Amino acid sequence: MVLAYGGLRIGETLCLRRRHVDVPDGRMIVAESVAQLPGGPIIDTPKSHQRRELALPAFVVDRLRQHLAELPDDPDAILFPGRQQRTAGRPQSYNGWKYRFDRAVERAGLTDLIPHDLRATHGGWVADSHGVLVAARRLGHSNASVTTRHYARAVDGRDAEVAAFLDRARKAKDHSGGARNGHAGESEPPTGREKRS
């Protein structure tokens, strides 16, 4: 849920701690990330080196509230510990988490789903509904061109929705007696073919 509805990277999610969740305000702070290197896990700042705060949907906050009740009261307690890390206070390994993720995907009857698909889906939802700049901020991209390149994918059927929206807007304008656009007597938008004075 955090990957799909918060758009976090997996390394950011594995590093979340109890203190990073503000249940009353419905917010989450992304301040750390773990990278799996040959010498072992390294905890550092997120990829963009910037912490960020995210507002979460109420149903995700409700589920996190239930989850927090199962964790130690320690503010540094890892939010999603593995079995061995529950008392160790360090993030679980990506490989251990990925194994459990793959089993959950299989039990759900899904195929060809990888963890990053959840972040990509979030990026697509937000870019489509609220624009690329909002998606870039939520995803932790320092440059919106990264978001555009990787996450602002066209959603099937949206082009037809644009045409239908414009058609409804035109009909609404016709029923209201024309729109005020600052040009006296002009009821249609300029086409570019008008005589220039």
Contacts in CASP RR format, 6 or more apart in sequence:
PFRMAT RR
TARGET T0000
AUTHOR 0000-0000-0000
METHOD contacts of the structure
MODEL  1
MVLAYGGLRIGETLCLRRRHVDVPDGRMIVAESVAQLPGGPIIDTPKSHQ
RRELALPAFVVDRLRQHLAELPDDPDAILFPGRQQRTAGRPQSYNGWKYR
FDRAVERAGLTDLIPHDLRATHGGWVADSHGVLVAARRLGHSNASVTTRH
YARAVDGRDAEVAAFLDRARKAKDHSGGARNGHAGESEPPTGREKRS
1 60 0 8 1.000
1 63 0 8 1.000
2 8 0 8 1.000
2 13 0 8 1.000
2 16 0 8 1.000
2 28 0 8 1.000
2 60 0 8 1.000
2 64 0 8 1.000
3 10 0 8 1.000
3 13 0 8 1.000
3 115 0 8 1.000
3 118 0 8 1.000
3 119 0 8 1.000
3 122 0 8 1.000
4 118 0 8 1.000
4 119 0 8 1.000
4 121 0 8 1.000
4 122 0 8 1.000
5 56 0 8 1.000
5 57 0 8 1.000
5 60 0 8 1.000
5 122 0 8 1.000
6 28 0 8 1.000
6 54 0 8 1.000
6 56 0 8 1.000
6 60 0 8 1.000
6 122 0 8 1.000
6 138 0 8 1.000
7 54 0 8 1.000
7 118 0 8 1.000
7 119 0 8 1.000
7 122 0 8 1.000
7 123 0 8 1.000
7 138 0 8 1.000
7 139 0 8 1.000
8 16 0 8 1.000
8 30 0 8 1.000
8 54 0 8 1.000
8 119 0 8 1.000
9 33 0 8 1.000
9 46 0 8 1.000
9 47 0 8 1.000
9 119 0 8 1.000
10 94 0 8 1.000
10 97 0 8 1.000
10 115 0 8 1.000
10 116 0 8 1.000
10 119 0 8 1.000
11 33 0 8 1.000
11 34 0 8 1.000
11 35 0 8 1.000
11 91 0 8 1.000
11 94 0 8 1.000
12 30 0 8 1.000
12 32 0 8 1.000
12 33 0 8 1.000
12 46 0 8 1.000
13 80 0 8 1.000
14 34 0 8 1.000
14 78 0 8 1.000
14 80 0 8 1.000
14 91 0 8 1.000
14 92 0 8 1.000
14 94 0 8 1.000
14 97 0 8 1.000
15 31 0 8 1.000
15 32 0 8 1.000
15 33 0 8 1.000
15 34 0 8 1.000
15 43 0 8 1.000
15 78 0 8 1.000
15 91 0 8 1.000
16 28 0 8 1.000
16 30 0 8 1.000
16 32 0 8 1.000
16 78 0 8 1.000
16 79 0 8 1.000
16 80 0 8 1.000
17 32 0 8 1.000
17 75 0 8 1.000
17 76 0 8 1.000
17 77 0 8 1.000
17 78 0 8 1.000
17 79 0 8 1.000
18 68 0 8 1.000
18 71 0 8 1.000
18 72 0 8 1.000
18 73 0 8 1.000
18 74 0 8 1.000
18 75 0 8 1.000
18 76 0 8 1.000
18 77 0 8 1.000
18 79 0 8 1.000
19 29 0 8 1.000
19 75 0 8 1.000
19 76 0 8 1.000
20 28 0 8 1.000
20 29 0 8 1.000
20 30 0 8 1.000
20 31 0 8 1.000
20 79 0 8 1.000
21 27 0 8 1.000
21 28 0 8 1.000
21 29 0 8 1.000
21 64 0 8 1.000
21 68 0 8 1.000
21 79 0 8 1.000
22 28 0 8 1.000
22 29 0 8 1.000
23 61 0 8 1.000
23 64 0 8 1.000
23 65 0 8 1.000
23 68 0 8 1.000
26 55 0 8 1.000
26 56 0 8 1.000
26 58 0 8 1.000
26 61 0 8 1.000
27 53 0 8 1.000
27 54 0 8 1.000
27 55 0 8 1.000
27 56 0 8 1.000
28 53 0 8 1.000
28 54 0 8 1.000
28 56 0 8 1.000
29 51 0 8 1.000
29 52 0 8 1.000
29 53 0 8 1.000
29 54 0 8 1.000
30 46 0 8 1.000
30 51 0 8 1.000
30 52 0 8 1.000
30 53 0 8 1.000
30 54 0 8 1.000
30 140 0 8 1.000
31 45 0 8 1.000
31 46 0 8 1.000
31 51 0 8 1.000
32 43 0 8 1.000
32 44 0 8 1.000
32 45 0 8 1.000
32 46 0 8 1.000
33 43 0 8 1.000
33 44 0 8 1.000
33 45 0 8 1.000
33 46 0 8 1.000
33 47 0 8 1.000
34 41 0 8 1.000
34 42 0 8 1.000
34 43 0 8 1.000
34 44 0 8 1.000
34 91 0 8 1.000
34 94 0 8 1.000
35 41 0 8 1.000
35 42 0 8 1.000
35 44 0 8 1.000
36 93 0 8 1.000
36 94 0 8 1.000
36 95 0 8 1.000
41 90 0 8 1.000
41 91 0 8 1.000
41 93 0 8 1.000
43 91 0 8 1.000
45 51 0 8 1.000
46 52 0 8 1.000
46 140 0 8 1.000
47 140 0 8 1.000
48 140 0 8 1.000
48 141 0 8 1.000
48 142 0 8 1.000
50 140 0 8 1.000
50 142 0 8 1.000
52 137 0 8 1.000
52 138 0 8 1.000
52 140 0 8 1.000
54 138 0 8 1.000
56 64 0 8 1.000
67 79 0 8 1.000
68 79 0 8 1.000
71 77 0 8 1.000
71 79 0 8 1.000
76 89 0 8 1.000
77 89 0 8 1.000
78 85 0 8 1.000
78 89 0 8 1.000
78 90 0 8 1.000
78 91 0 8 1.000
78 92 0 8 1.000
80 92 0 8 1.000
80 97 0 8 1.000
81 88 0 8 1.000
81 89 0 8 1.000
81 91 0 8 1.000
81 92 0 8 1.000
82 92 0 8 1.000
82 96 0 8 1.000
82 97 0 8 1.000
84 92 0 8 1.000
85 91 0 8 1.000
85 92 0 8 1.000
98 115 0 8 1.000
101 115 0 8 1.000
105 111 0 8 1.000
105 113 0 8 1.000
119 139 0 8 1.000
120 150 0 8 1.000
120 151 0 8 1.000
122 138 0 8 1.000
122 139 0 8 1.000
123 135 0 8 1.000
123 138 0 8 1.000
123 139 0 8 1.000
123 147 0 8 1.000
123 151 0 8 1.000
123 152 0 8 1.000
124 135 0 8 1.000
124 151 0 8 1.000
124 152 0 8 1.000
124 153 0 8 1.000
124 155 0 8 1.000
126 134 0 8 1.000
126 135 0 8 1.000
126 138 0 8 1.000
126 139 0 8 1.000
127 134 0 8 1.000
127 135 0 8 1.000
127 147 0 8 1.000
127 148 0 8 1.000
127 151 0 8 1.000
127 152 0 8 1.000
127 153 0 8 1.000
128 152 0 8 1.000
128 155 0 8 1.000
128 158 0 8 1.000
131 152 0 8 1.000
132 144 0 8 1.000
132 147 0 8 1.000
132 148 0 8 1.000
132 152 0 8 1.000
133 144 0 8 1.000
135 144 0 8 1.000
135 147 0 8 1.000
135 151 0 8 1.000
135 152 0 8 1.000
136 143 0 8 1.000
136 144 0 8 1.000
136 146 0 8 1.000
136 147 0 8 1.000
139 147 0 8 1.000
139 151 0 8 1.000
141 147 0 8 1.000
173 179 0 8 1.000
178 187 0 8 1.000
179 187 0 8 1.000
181 189 0 8 1.000
END
